[in-house]
Amino acid sequence: MTIIDGKATAAQIKAEIAAEVEQIVSNGGKRPHLAAVLVGHDGGSETYVRNKVLACEACGFRSSLIRFEDDVTEDELLACVGRLNADADVDGFIVQLPLPRHISEQKVIEAIDYRKDVDGFHPVNVGRMAIGLPCYISATPKGILELLKRYRIETAGKKCVVLGRSNIVGKPMAQLMMQKQYGDATVTVCHSRTQGLAEECRSADILIAAIGRPGFVTADMVKEGATVIDVGTTRVPDASRKSGFRLAGDVDFEAVAPRCAAITPVPGGVGPMTICMLMLNTLAAGKREYYE
């Protein structure tokens, strides 16, 4: 059984990006610049954005952080998006989600110039991804593809079950796994209304769990020799930790791991790859790889 080490893989990829950036700069090119917009003081978002800034440093990027309080108006935030769209020095930017309830997340996402949408959430990028055109692919599905590739896990012709149908992970993951240039697999998407859920999961050569329910996937739901990718990262109370919580995945790791050919842990599996893939998208933006 192989533990798929996302932390080590992400470190390797960031070193590769840094080497390429220094080559670009030494040849007279521009250092990639990623900007992040953070609204409010949500603990998870604060941590995530801080990690993005550190990743930019590791990759040799410029980074900018623009902060707003929770009471920022939708118009003020859209005006900020407009300024970033127009700033030729900013290659890509993200607006950290979730946003306060009085702001339409969809309106903000659609206001972002798709050529700078390194999160891969704009409808243009989502549409291009769906039909296999070059684009920014959202970071978590992109990271999973990279892990499967680097660990030489065969996907072509395999049965893949995606547990979850979110716009950020489940839907794009399913589309990418069925596309010839990526997974080339036979894909089933399961969700809360799926009948015979355990049986569907047991049929999977590759099971990707992305539903945000700690420990949901148990040993009886996994086929012997399957590859299990655990996307879940839910904070659960843990009095023994200084923070008062621990991160738990969607998979009951201790029970499921012995049945697997390969499995991602939580933490240290898919999570580190997500920010790393944002860096790869930013590098592509800096190189104008997908859009002029």
C-alpha positions as CSV (number, residue, x, y, z in Angstrom):
1,M,0.0,0.0,0.0
2,T,1.4,3.4,-1.1
3,I,0.7,6.6,0.9
4,I,0.4,9.4,-1.7
5,D,2.5,12.2,-0.2
6,G,1.0,15.5,-1.4
7,K,3.3,17.6,0.8
8,A,6.5,16.2,-0.7
9,T,5.1,16.3,-4.2
10,A,4.0,19.9,-3.8
11,A,7.5,20.9,-2.5
12,Q,9.1,19.2,-5.6
13,I,6.7,21.1,-8.0
14,K,7.4,24.4,-6.2
15,A,11.1,23.9,-6.6
16,E,10.6,23.2,-10.4
17,I,8.5,26.4,-10.7
18,A,11.1,28.4,-8.9
19,A,13.8,27.2,-11.2
20,E,11.7,28.1,-14.3
21,V,10.9,31.5,-12.9
22,E,14.6,32.3,-12.3
23,Q,15.3,31.2,-15.9
24,I,12.6,33.5,-17.2
25,V,13.9,36.4,-15.1
26,S,17.5,35.8,-16.1
27,N,16.4,35.9,-19.7
28,G,14.9,39.3,-19.2
29,G,11.3,38.2,-18.6
30,K,8.8,39.3,-16.1
31,R,8.5,37.7,-12.6
32,P,4.9,36.3,-12.3
33,H,2.7,38.4,-10.0
34,L,-0.3,36.9,-8.1
35,A,-2.7,39.1,-6.2
36,A,-5.2,37.9,-3.5
37,V,-8.3,39.7,-2.3
38,L,-9.4,38.8,1.3
39,V,-12.7,40.0,2.8
40,G,-13.1,39.8,6.6
41,H,-11.2,37.7,9.1
42,D,-12.4,34.1,8.6
43,G,-9.8,31.8,10.2
44,G,-9.7,29.3,7.4
45,S,-9.4,31.9,4.8
46,E,-6.7,33.8,6.7
47,T,-4.6,30.6,6.9
48,Y,-5.2,29.7,3.3
49,V,-4.2,33.2,2.0
50,R,-1.1,33.2,4.3
51,N,-0.1,29.9,2.8
52,K,-0.6,31.3,-0.7
53,V,1.8,34.2,0.1
54,L,4.4,31.7,1.4
55,A,4.0,29.6,-1.7
56,C,4.5,32.7,-3.9
57,E,7.8,33.3,-2.1
58,A,8.9,29.7,-2.5
59,C,8.2,29.9,-6.3
60,G,9.9,33.3,-6.8
61,F,6.6,35.1,-7.6
62,R,5.6,38.6,-6.6
63,S,2.5,38.6,-4.4
64,S,0.0,41.3,-3.3
65,L,-2.7,41.0,-0.6
66,I,-5.7,43.4,-0.7
67,R,-7.8,43.3,2.4
68,F,-11.4,44.5,3.1
69,E,-13.5,44.4,6.2
70,D,-16.7,42.3,6.3
71,D,-18.9,45.4,5.6
72,V,-17.3,46.2,2.2
73,T,-20.0,46.8,-0.3
74,E,-20.5,44.6,-3.4
75,D,-19.8,47.7,-5.6
76,E,-16.5,48.4,-3.8
77,L,-15.4,44.8,-4.2
78,L,-16.3,44.8,-7.9
79,A,-14.4,48.1,-8.4
80,C,-11.3,46.3,-6.9
81,V,-11.8,43.4,-9.3
82,G,-12.0,46.0,-12.1
83,R,-8.7,47.6,-11.0
84,L,-6.9,44.2,-10.9
85,N,-8.3,43.3,-14.3
86,A,-6.8,46.5,-15.7
87,D,-3.4,46.2,-13.9
88,A,-0.9,45.0,-16.5
89,D,1.6,44.0,-13.8
90,V,-0.9,41.5,-12.2
91,D,-0.8,38.3,-14.1
92,G,-3.4,36.5,-12.1
93,F,-5.6,37.0,-9.0
94,I,-8.0,35.3,-6.7
95,V,-10.9,36.6,-4.6
96,Q,-10.9,34.3,-1.5
97,L,-14.2,32.6,-0.9
98,P,-16.5,32.5,1.0
99,L,-17.7,36.1,0.8
100,P,-20.1,37.8,3.2
101,R,-23.8,37.0,2.5
102,H,-24.6,40.5,1.1
103,I,-22.1,40.0,-1.8
104,S,-23.0,37.7,-4.8
105,E,-20.0,35.3,-5.2
106,Q,-21.2,34.5,-8.7
107,K,-21.3,38.1,-9.7
108,V,-17.7,38.6,-8.4
109,I,-16.4,35.5,-10.1
110,E,-18.0,36.6,-13.4
111,A,-16.4,40.1,-13.1
112,I,-12.9,38.6,-13.0
113,D,-11.1,38.7,-16.4
114,Y,-11.0,35.0,-17.3
115,R,-7.5,35.5,-18.6
116,K,-6.4,36.3,-15.0
117,D,-8.8,33.8,-13.3
118,V,-6.1,31.5,-11.9
119,D,-8.7,29.8,-9.6
120,G,-10.4,28.5,-12.7
121,F,-13.9,29.5,-11.5
122,H,-15.0,31.8,-14.3
123,P,-17.6,30.3,-16.7
124,V,-15.2,30.7,-19.6
125,N,-12.6,28.6,-18.0
126,V,-15.2,26.1,-16.7
127,G,-16.6,25.8,-20.2
128,R,-13.3,25.5,-21.9
129,M,-12.3,22.8,-19.4
130,A,-15.5,20.9,-20.0
131,I,-14.7,20.6,-23.8
132,G,-11.0,20.0,-23.4
133,L,-9.6,23.4,-24.5
134,P,-6.5,24.9,-22.8
135,C,-7.6,26.9,-19.7
136,Y,-7.0,27.4,-16.0
137,I,-8.3,24.3,-14.3
138,S,-9.4,24.7,-10.7
139,A,-6.7,23.9,-8.3
140,T,-8.0,20.8,-6.4
141,P,-8.9,18.7,-9.4
142,K,-5.7,19.8,-11.1
143,G,-3.7,18.7,-8.0
144,I,-5.4,15.3,-8.0
145,L,-4.5,14.7,-11.7
146,E,-0.9,15.7,-10.9
147,L,-0.7,13.2,-8.0
148,L,-2.2,10.4,-10.1
149,K,0.3,11.2,-12.9
150,R,3.4,11.5,-10.6
151,Y,2.6,8.3,-8.7
152,R,2.1,6.5,-12.1
153,I,-1.5,5.4,-11.2
154,E,-3.1,4.0,-14.3
155,T,-6.4,5.7,-15.0
156,A,-7.2,4.9,-18.7
157,G,-10.1,2.5,-18.9
158,K,-10.5,2.3,-15.1
159,K,-13.7,2.7,-13.2
160,C,-13.6,6.0,-11.3
161,V,-16.3,7.0,-8.8
162,V,-16.4,10.7,-7.7
163,L,-18.2,11.1,-4.4
164,G,-19.6,14.7,-4.5
165,R,-20.9,17.1,-7.1
166,S,-19.7,20.5,-6.1
167,N,-18.7,23.1,-8.7
168,I,-15.2,23.4,-7.3
169,V,-14.3,19.7,-7.0
170,G,-16.9,17.0,-7.9
171,K,-18.1,18.2,-11.3
172,P,-14.7,19.3,-12.8
173,M,-13.1,16.2,-11.4
174,A,-15.6,13.9,-13.1
175,Q,-15.3,15.8,-16.4
176,L,-11.5,15.7,-16.3
177,M,-11.3,12.0,-15.4
178,M,-13.5,11.1,-18.4
179,Q,-11.5,13.2,-20.9
180,K,-9.1,11.4,-23.1
181,Q,-6.1,13.7,-22.5
182,Y,-6.5,13.5,-18.7
183,G,-8.1,10.5,-17.0
184,D,-9.6,8.6,-19.9
185,A,-11.6,6.7,-17.3
186,T,-15.2,5.5,-17.0
187,V,-16.8,7.9,-14.5
188,T,-19.7,7.6,-12.1
189,V,-20.7,10.6,-9.9
190,C,-22.4,9.8,-6.6
191,H,-24.1,12.2,-4.2
192,S,-26.6,12.4,-1.3
193,R,-29.5,11.1,-3.5
194,T,-27.5,8.2,-5.0
195,Q,-29.2,4.8,-4.4
196,G,-26.9,1.9,-3.7
197,L,-24.1,4.3,-2.8
198,A,-21.8,1.7,-1.0
199,E,-22.1,-0.7,-3.9
200,E,-21.2,2.1,-6.4
201,C,-18.1,3.0,-4.4
202,R,-17.1,-0.7,-4.1
203,S,-17.0,-0.9,-7.9
204,A,-14.4,1.8,-8.2
205,D,-10.8,1.3,-9.2
206,I,-10.3,4.9,-8.3
207,L,-12.5,6.5,-5.6
208,I,-12.4,10.3,-5.1
209,A,-14.2,11.4,-2.0
210,A,-15.2,15.1,-1.9
211,I,-18.3,15.5,0.2
212,G,-17.0,17.1,3.5
213,R,-18.3,14.4,5.8
214,P,-15.6,13.2,8.1
215,G,-15.0,9.4,8.1
216,F,-17.9,8.8,5.7
217,V,-16.1,6.3,3.5
218,T,-15.7,3.1,5.5
219,A,-13.7,-0.1,4.7
220,D,-16.8,-1.9,3.4
221,M,-17.2,0.8,0.7
222,V,-13.8,0.2,-0.9
223,K,-12.7,-2.5,-3.2
224,E,-9.5,-4.4,-2.5
225,G,-6.6,-2.8,-4.4
226,A,-8.4,0.5,-5.2
227,T,-6.8,3.9,-5.2
228,V,-8.5,6.3,-2.8
229,I,-8.2,10.1,-3.0
230,D,-9.5,11.9,0.0
231,V,-10.4,15.5,-0.7
232,G,-12.2,16.2,2.6
233,T,-10.6,18.6,5.1
234,T,-13.1,19.2,7.9
235,R,-12.2,20.7,11.3
236,V,-13.4,18.4,14.1
237,P,-13.1,19.2,17.8
238,D,-10.1,17.6,19.5
239,A,-9.3,18.7,23.1
240,S,-5.9,17.1,22.9
241,R,-4.7,19.6,20.3
242,K,-3.5,23.1,21.1
243,S,-5.8,24.5,18.4
244,G,-8.8,22.6,19.8
245,F,-9.4,20.8,16.5
246,R,-7.9,18.4,14.0
247,L,-8.4,18.0,10.3
248,A,-10.4,15.0,9.3
249,G,-10.9,13.6,5.8
250,D,-13.9,12.0,4.2
251,V,-12.3,8.6,4.5
252,D,-11.9,6.5,7.6
253,F,-8.1,6.2,6.9
254,E,-7.1,3.6,9.5
255,A,-9.8,1.2,8.4
256,V,-9.6,1.9,4.6
257,A,-5.9,2.1,4.1
258,P,-5.1,-1.6,4.4
259,R,-7.4,-2.4,1.5
260,C,-5.9,0.1,-0.9
261,A,-3.1,0.0,-3.5
262,A,-2.7,3.8,-2.8
263,I,-4.3,6.4,-0.6
264,T,-3.9,10.1,0.2
265,P,-3.7,11.0,3.9
266,V,-5.4,14.0,5.6
267,P,-3.6,16.2,6.2
268,G,-0.7,16.0,3.8
269,G,-2.4,14.6,0.7
270,V,-4.6,16.6,-1.6
271,G,-4.4,19.8,0.5
272,P,-0.8,20.9,-0.2
273,M,-1.3,20.3,-3.9
274,T,-4.2,22.8,-4.1
275,I,-2.1,25.8,-3.4
276,C,0.7,24.4,-5.5
277,M,-1.6,24.1,-8.5
278,L,-2.6,27.8,-8.0
279,M,1.1,28.5,-8.4
280,L,1.2,26.5,-11.7
281,N,-1.8,28.4,-13.0
282,T,-0.1,31.7,-12.1
283,L,3.1,30.6,-13.9
284,A,1.0,29.8,-16.9
285,A,-0.7,33.3,-16.6
286,G,2.7,35.0,-16.5
287,K,3.8,33.1,-19.6
288,R,0.5,33.8,-21.4
289,E,0.3,30.1,-21.9
290,Y,-3.5,29.8,-22.5
291,Y,-4.6,33.4,-23.5
292,E,-2.9,36.3,-25.2
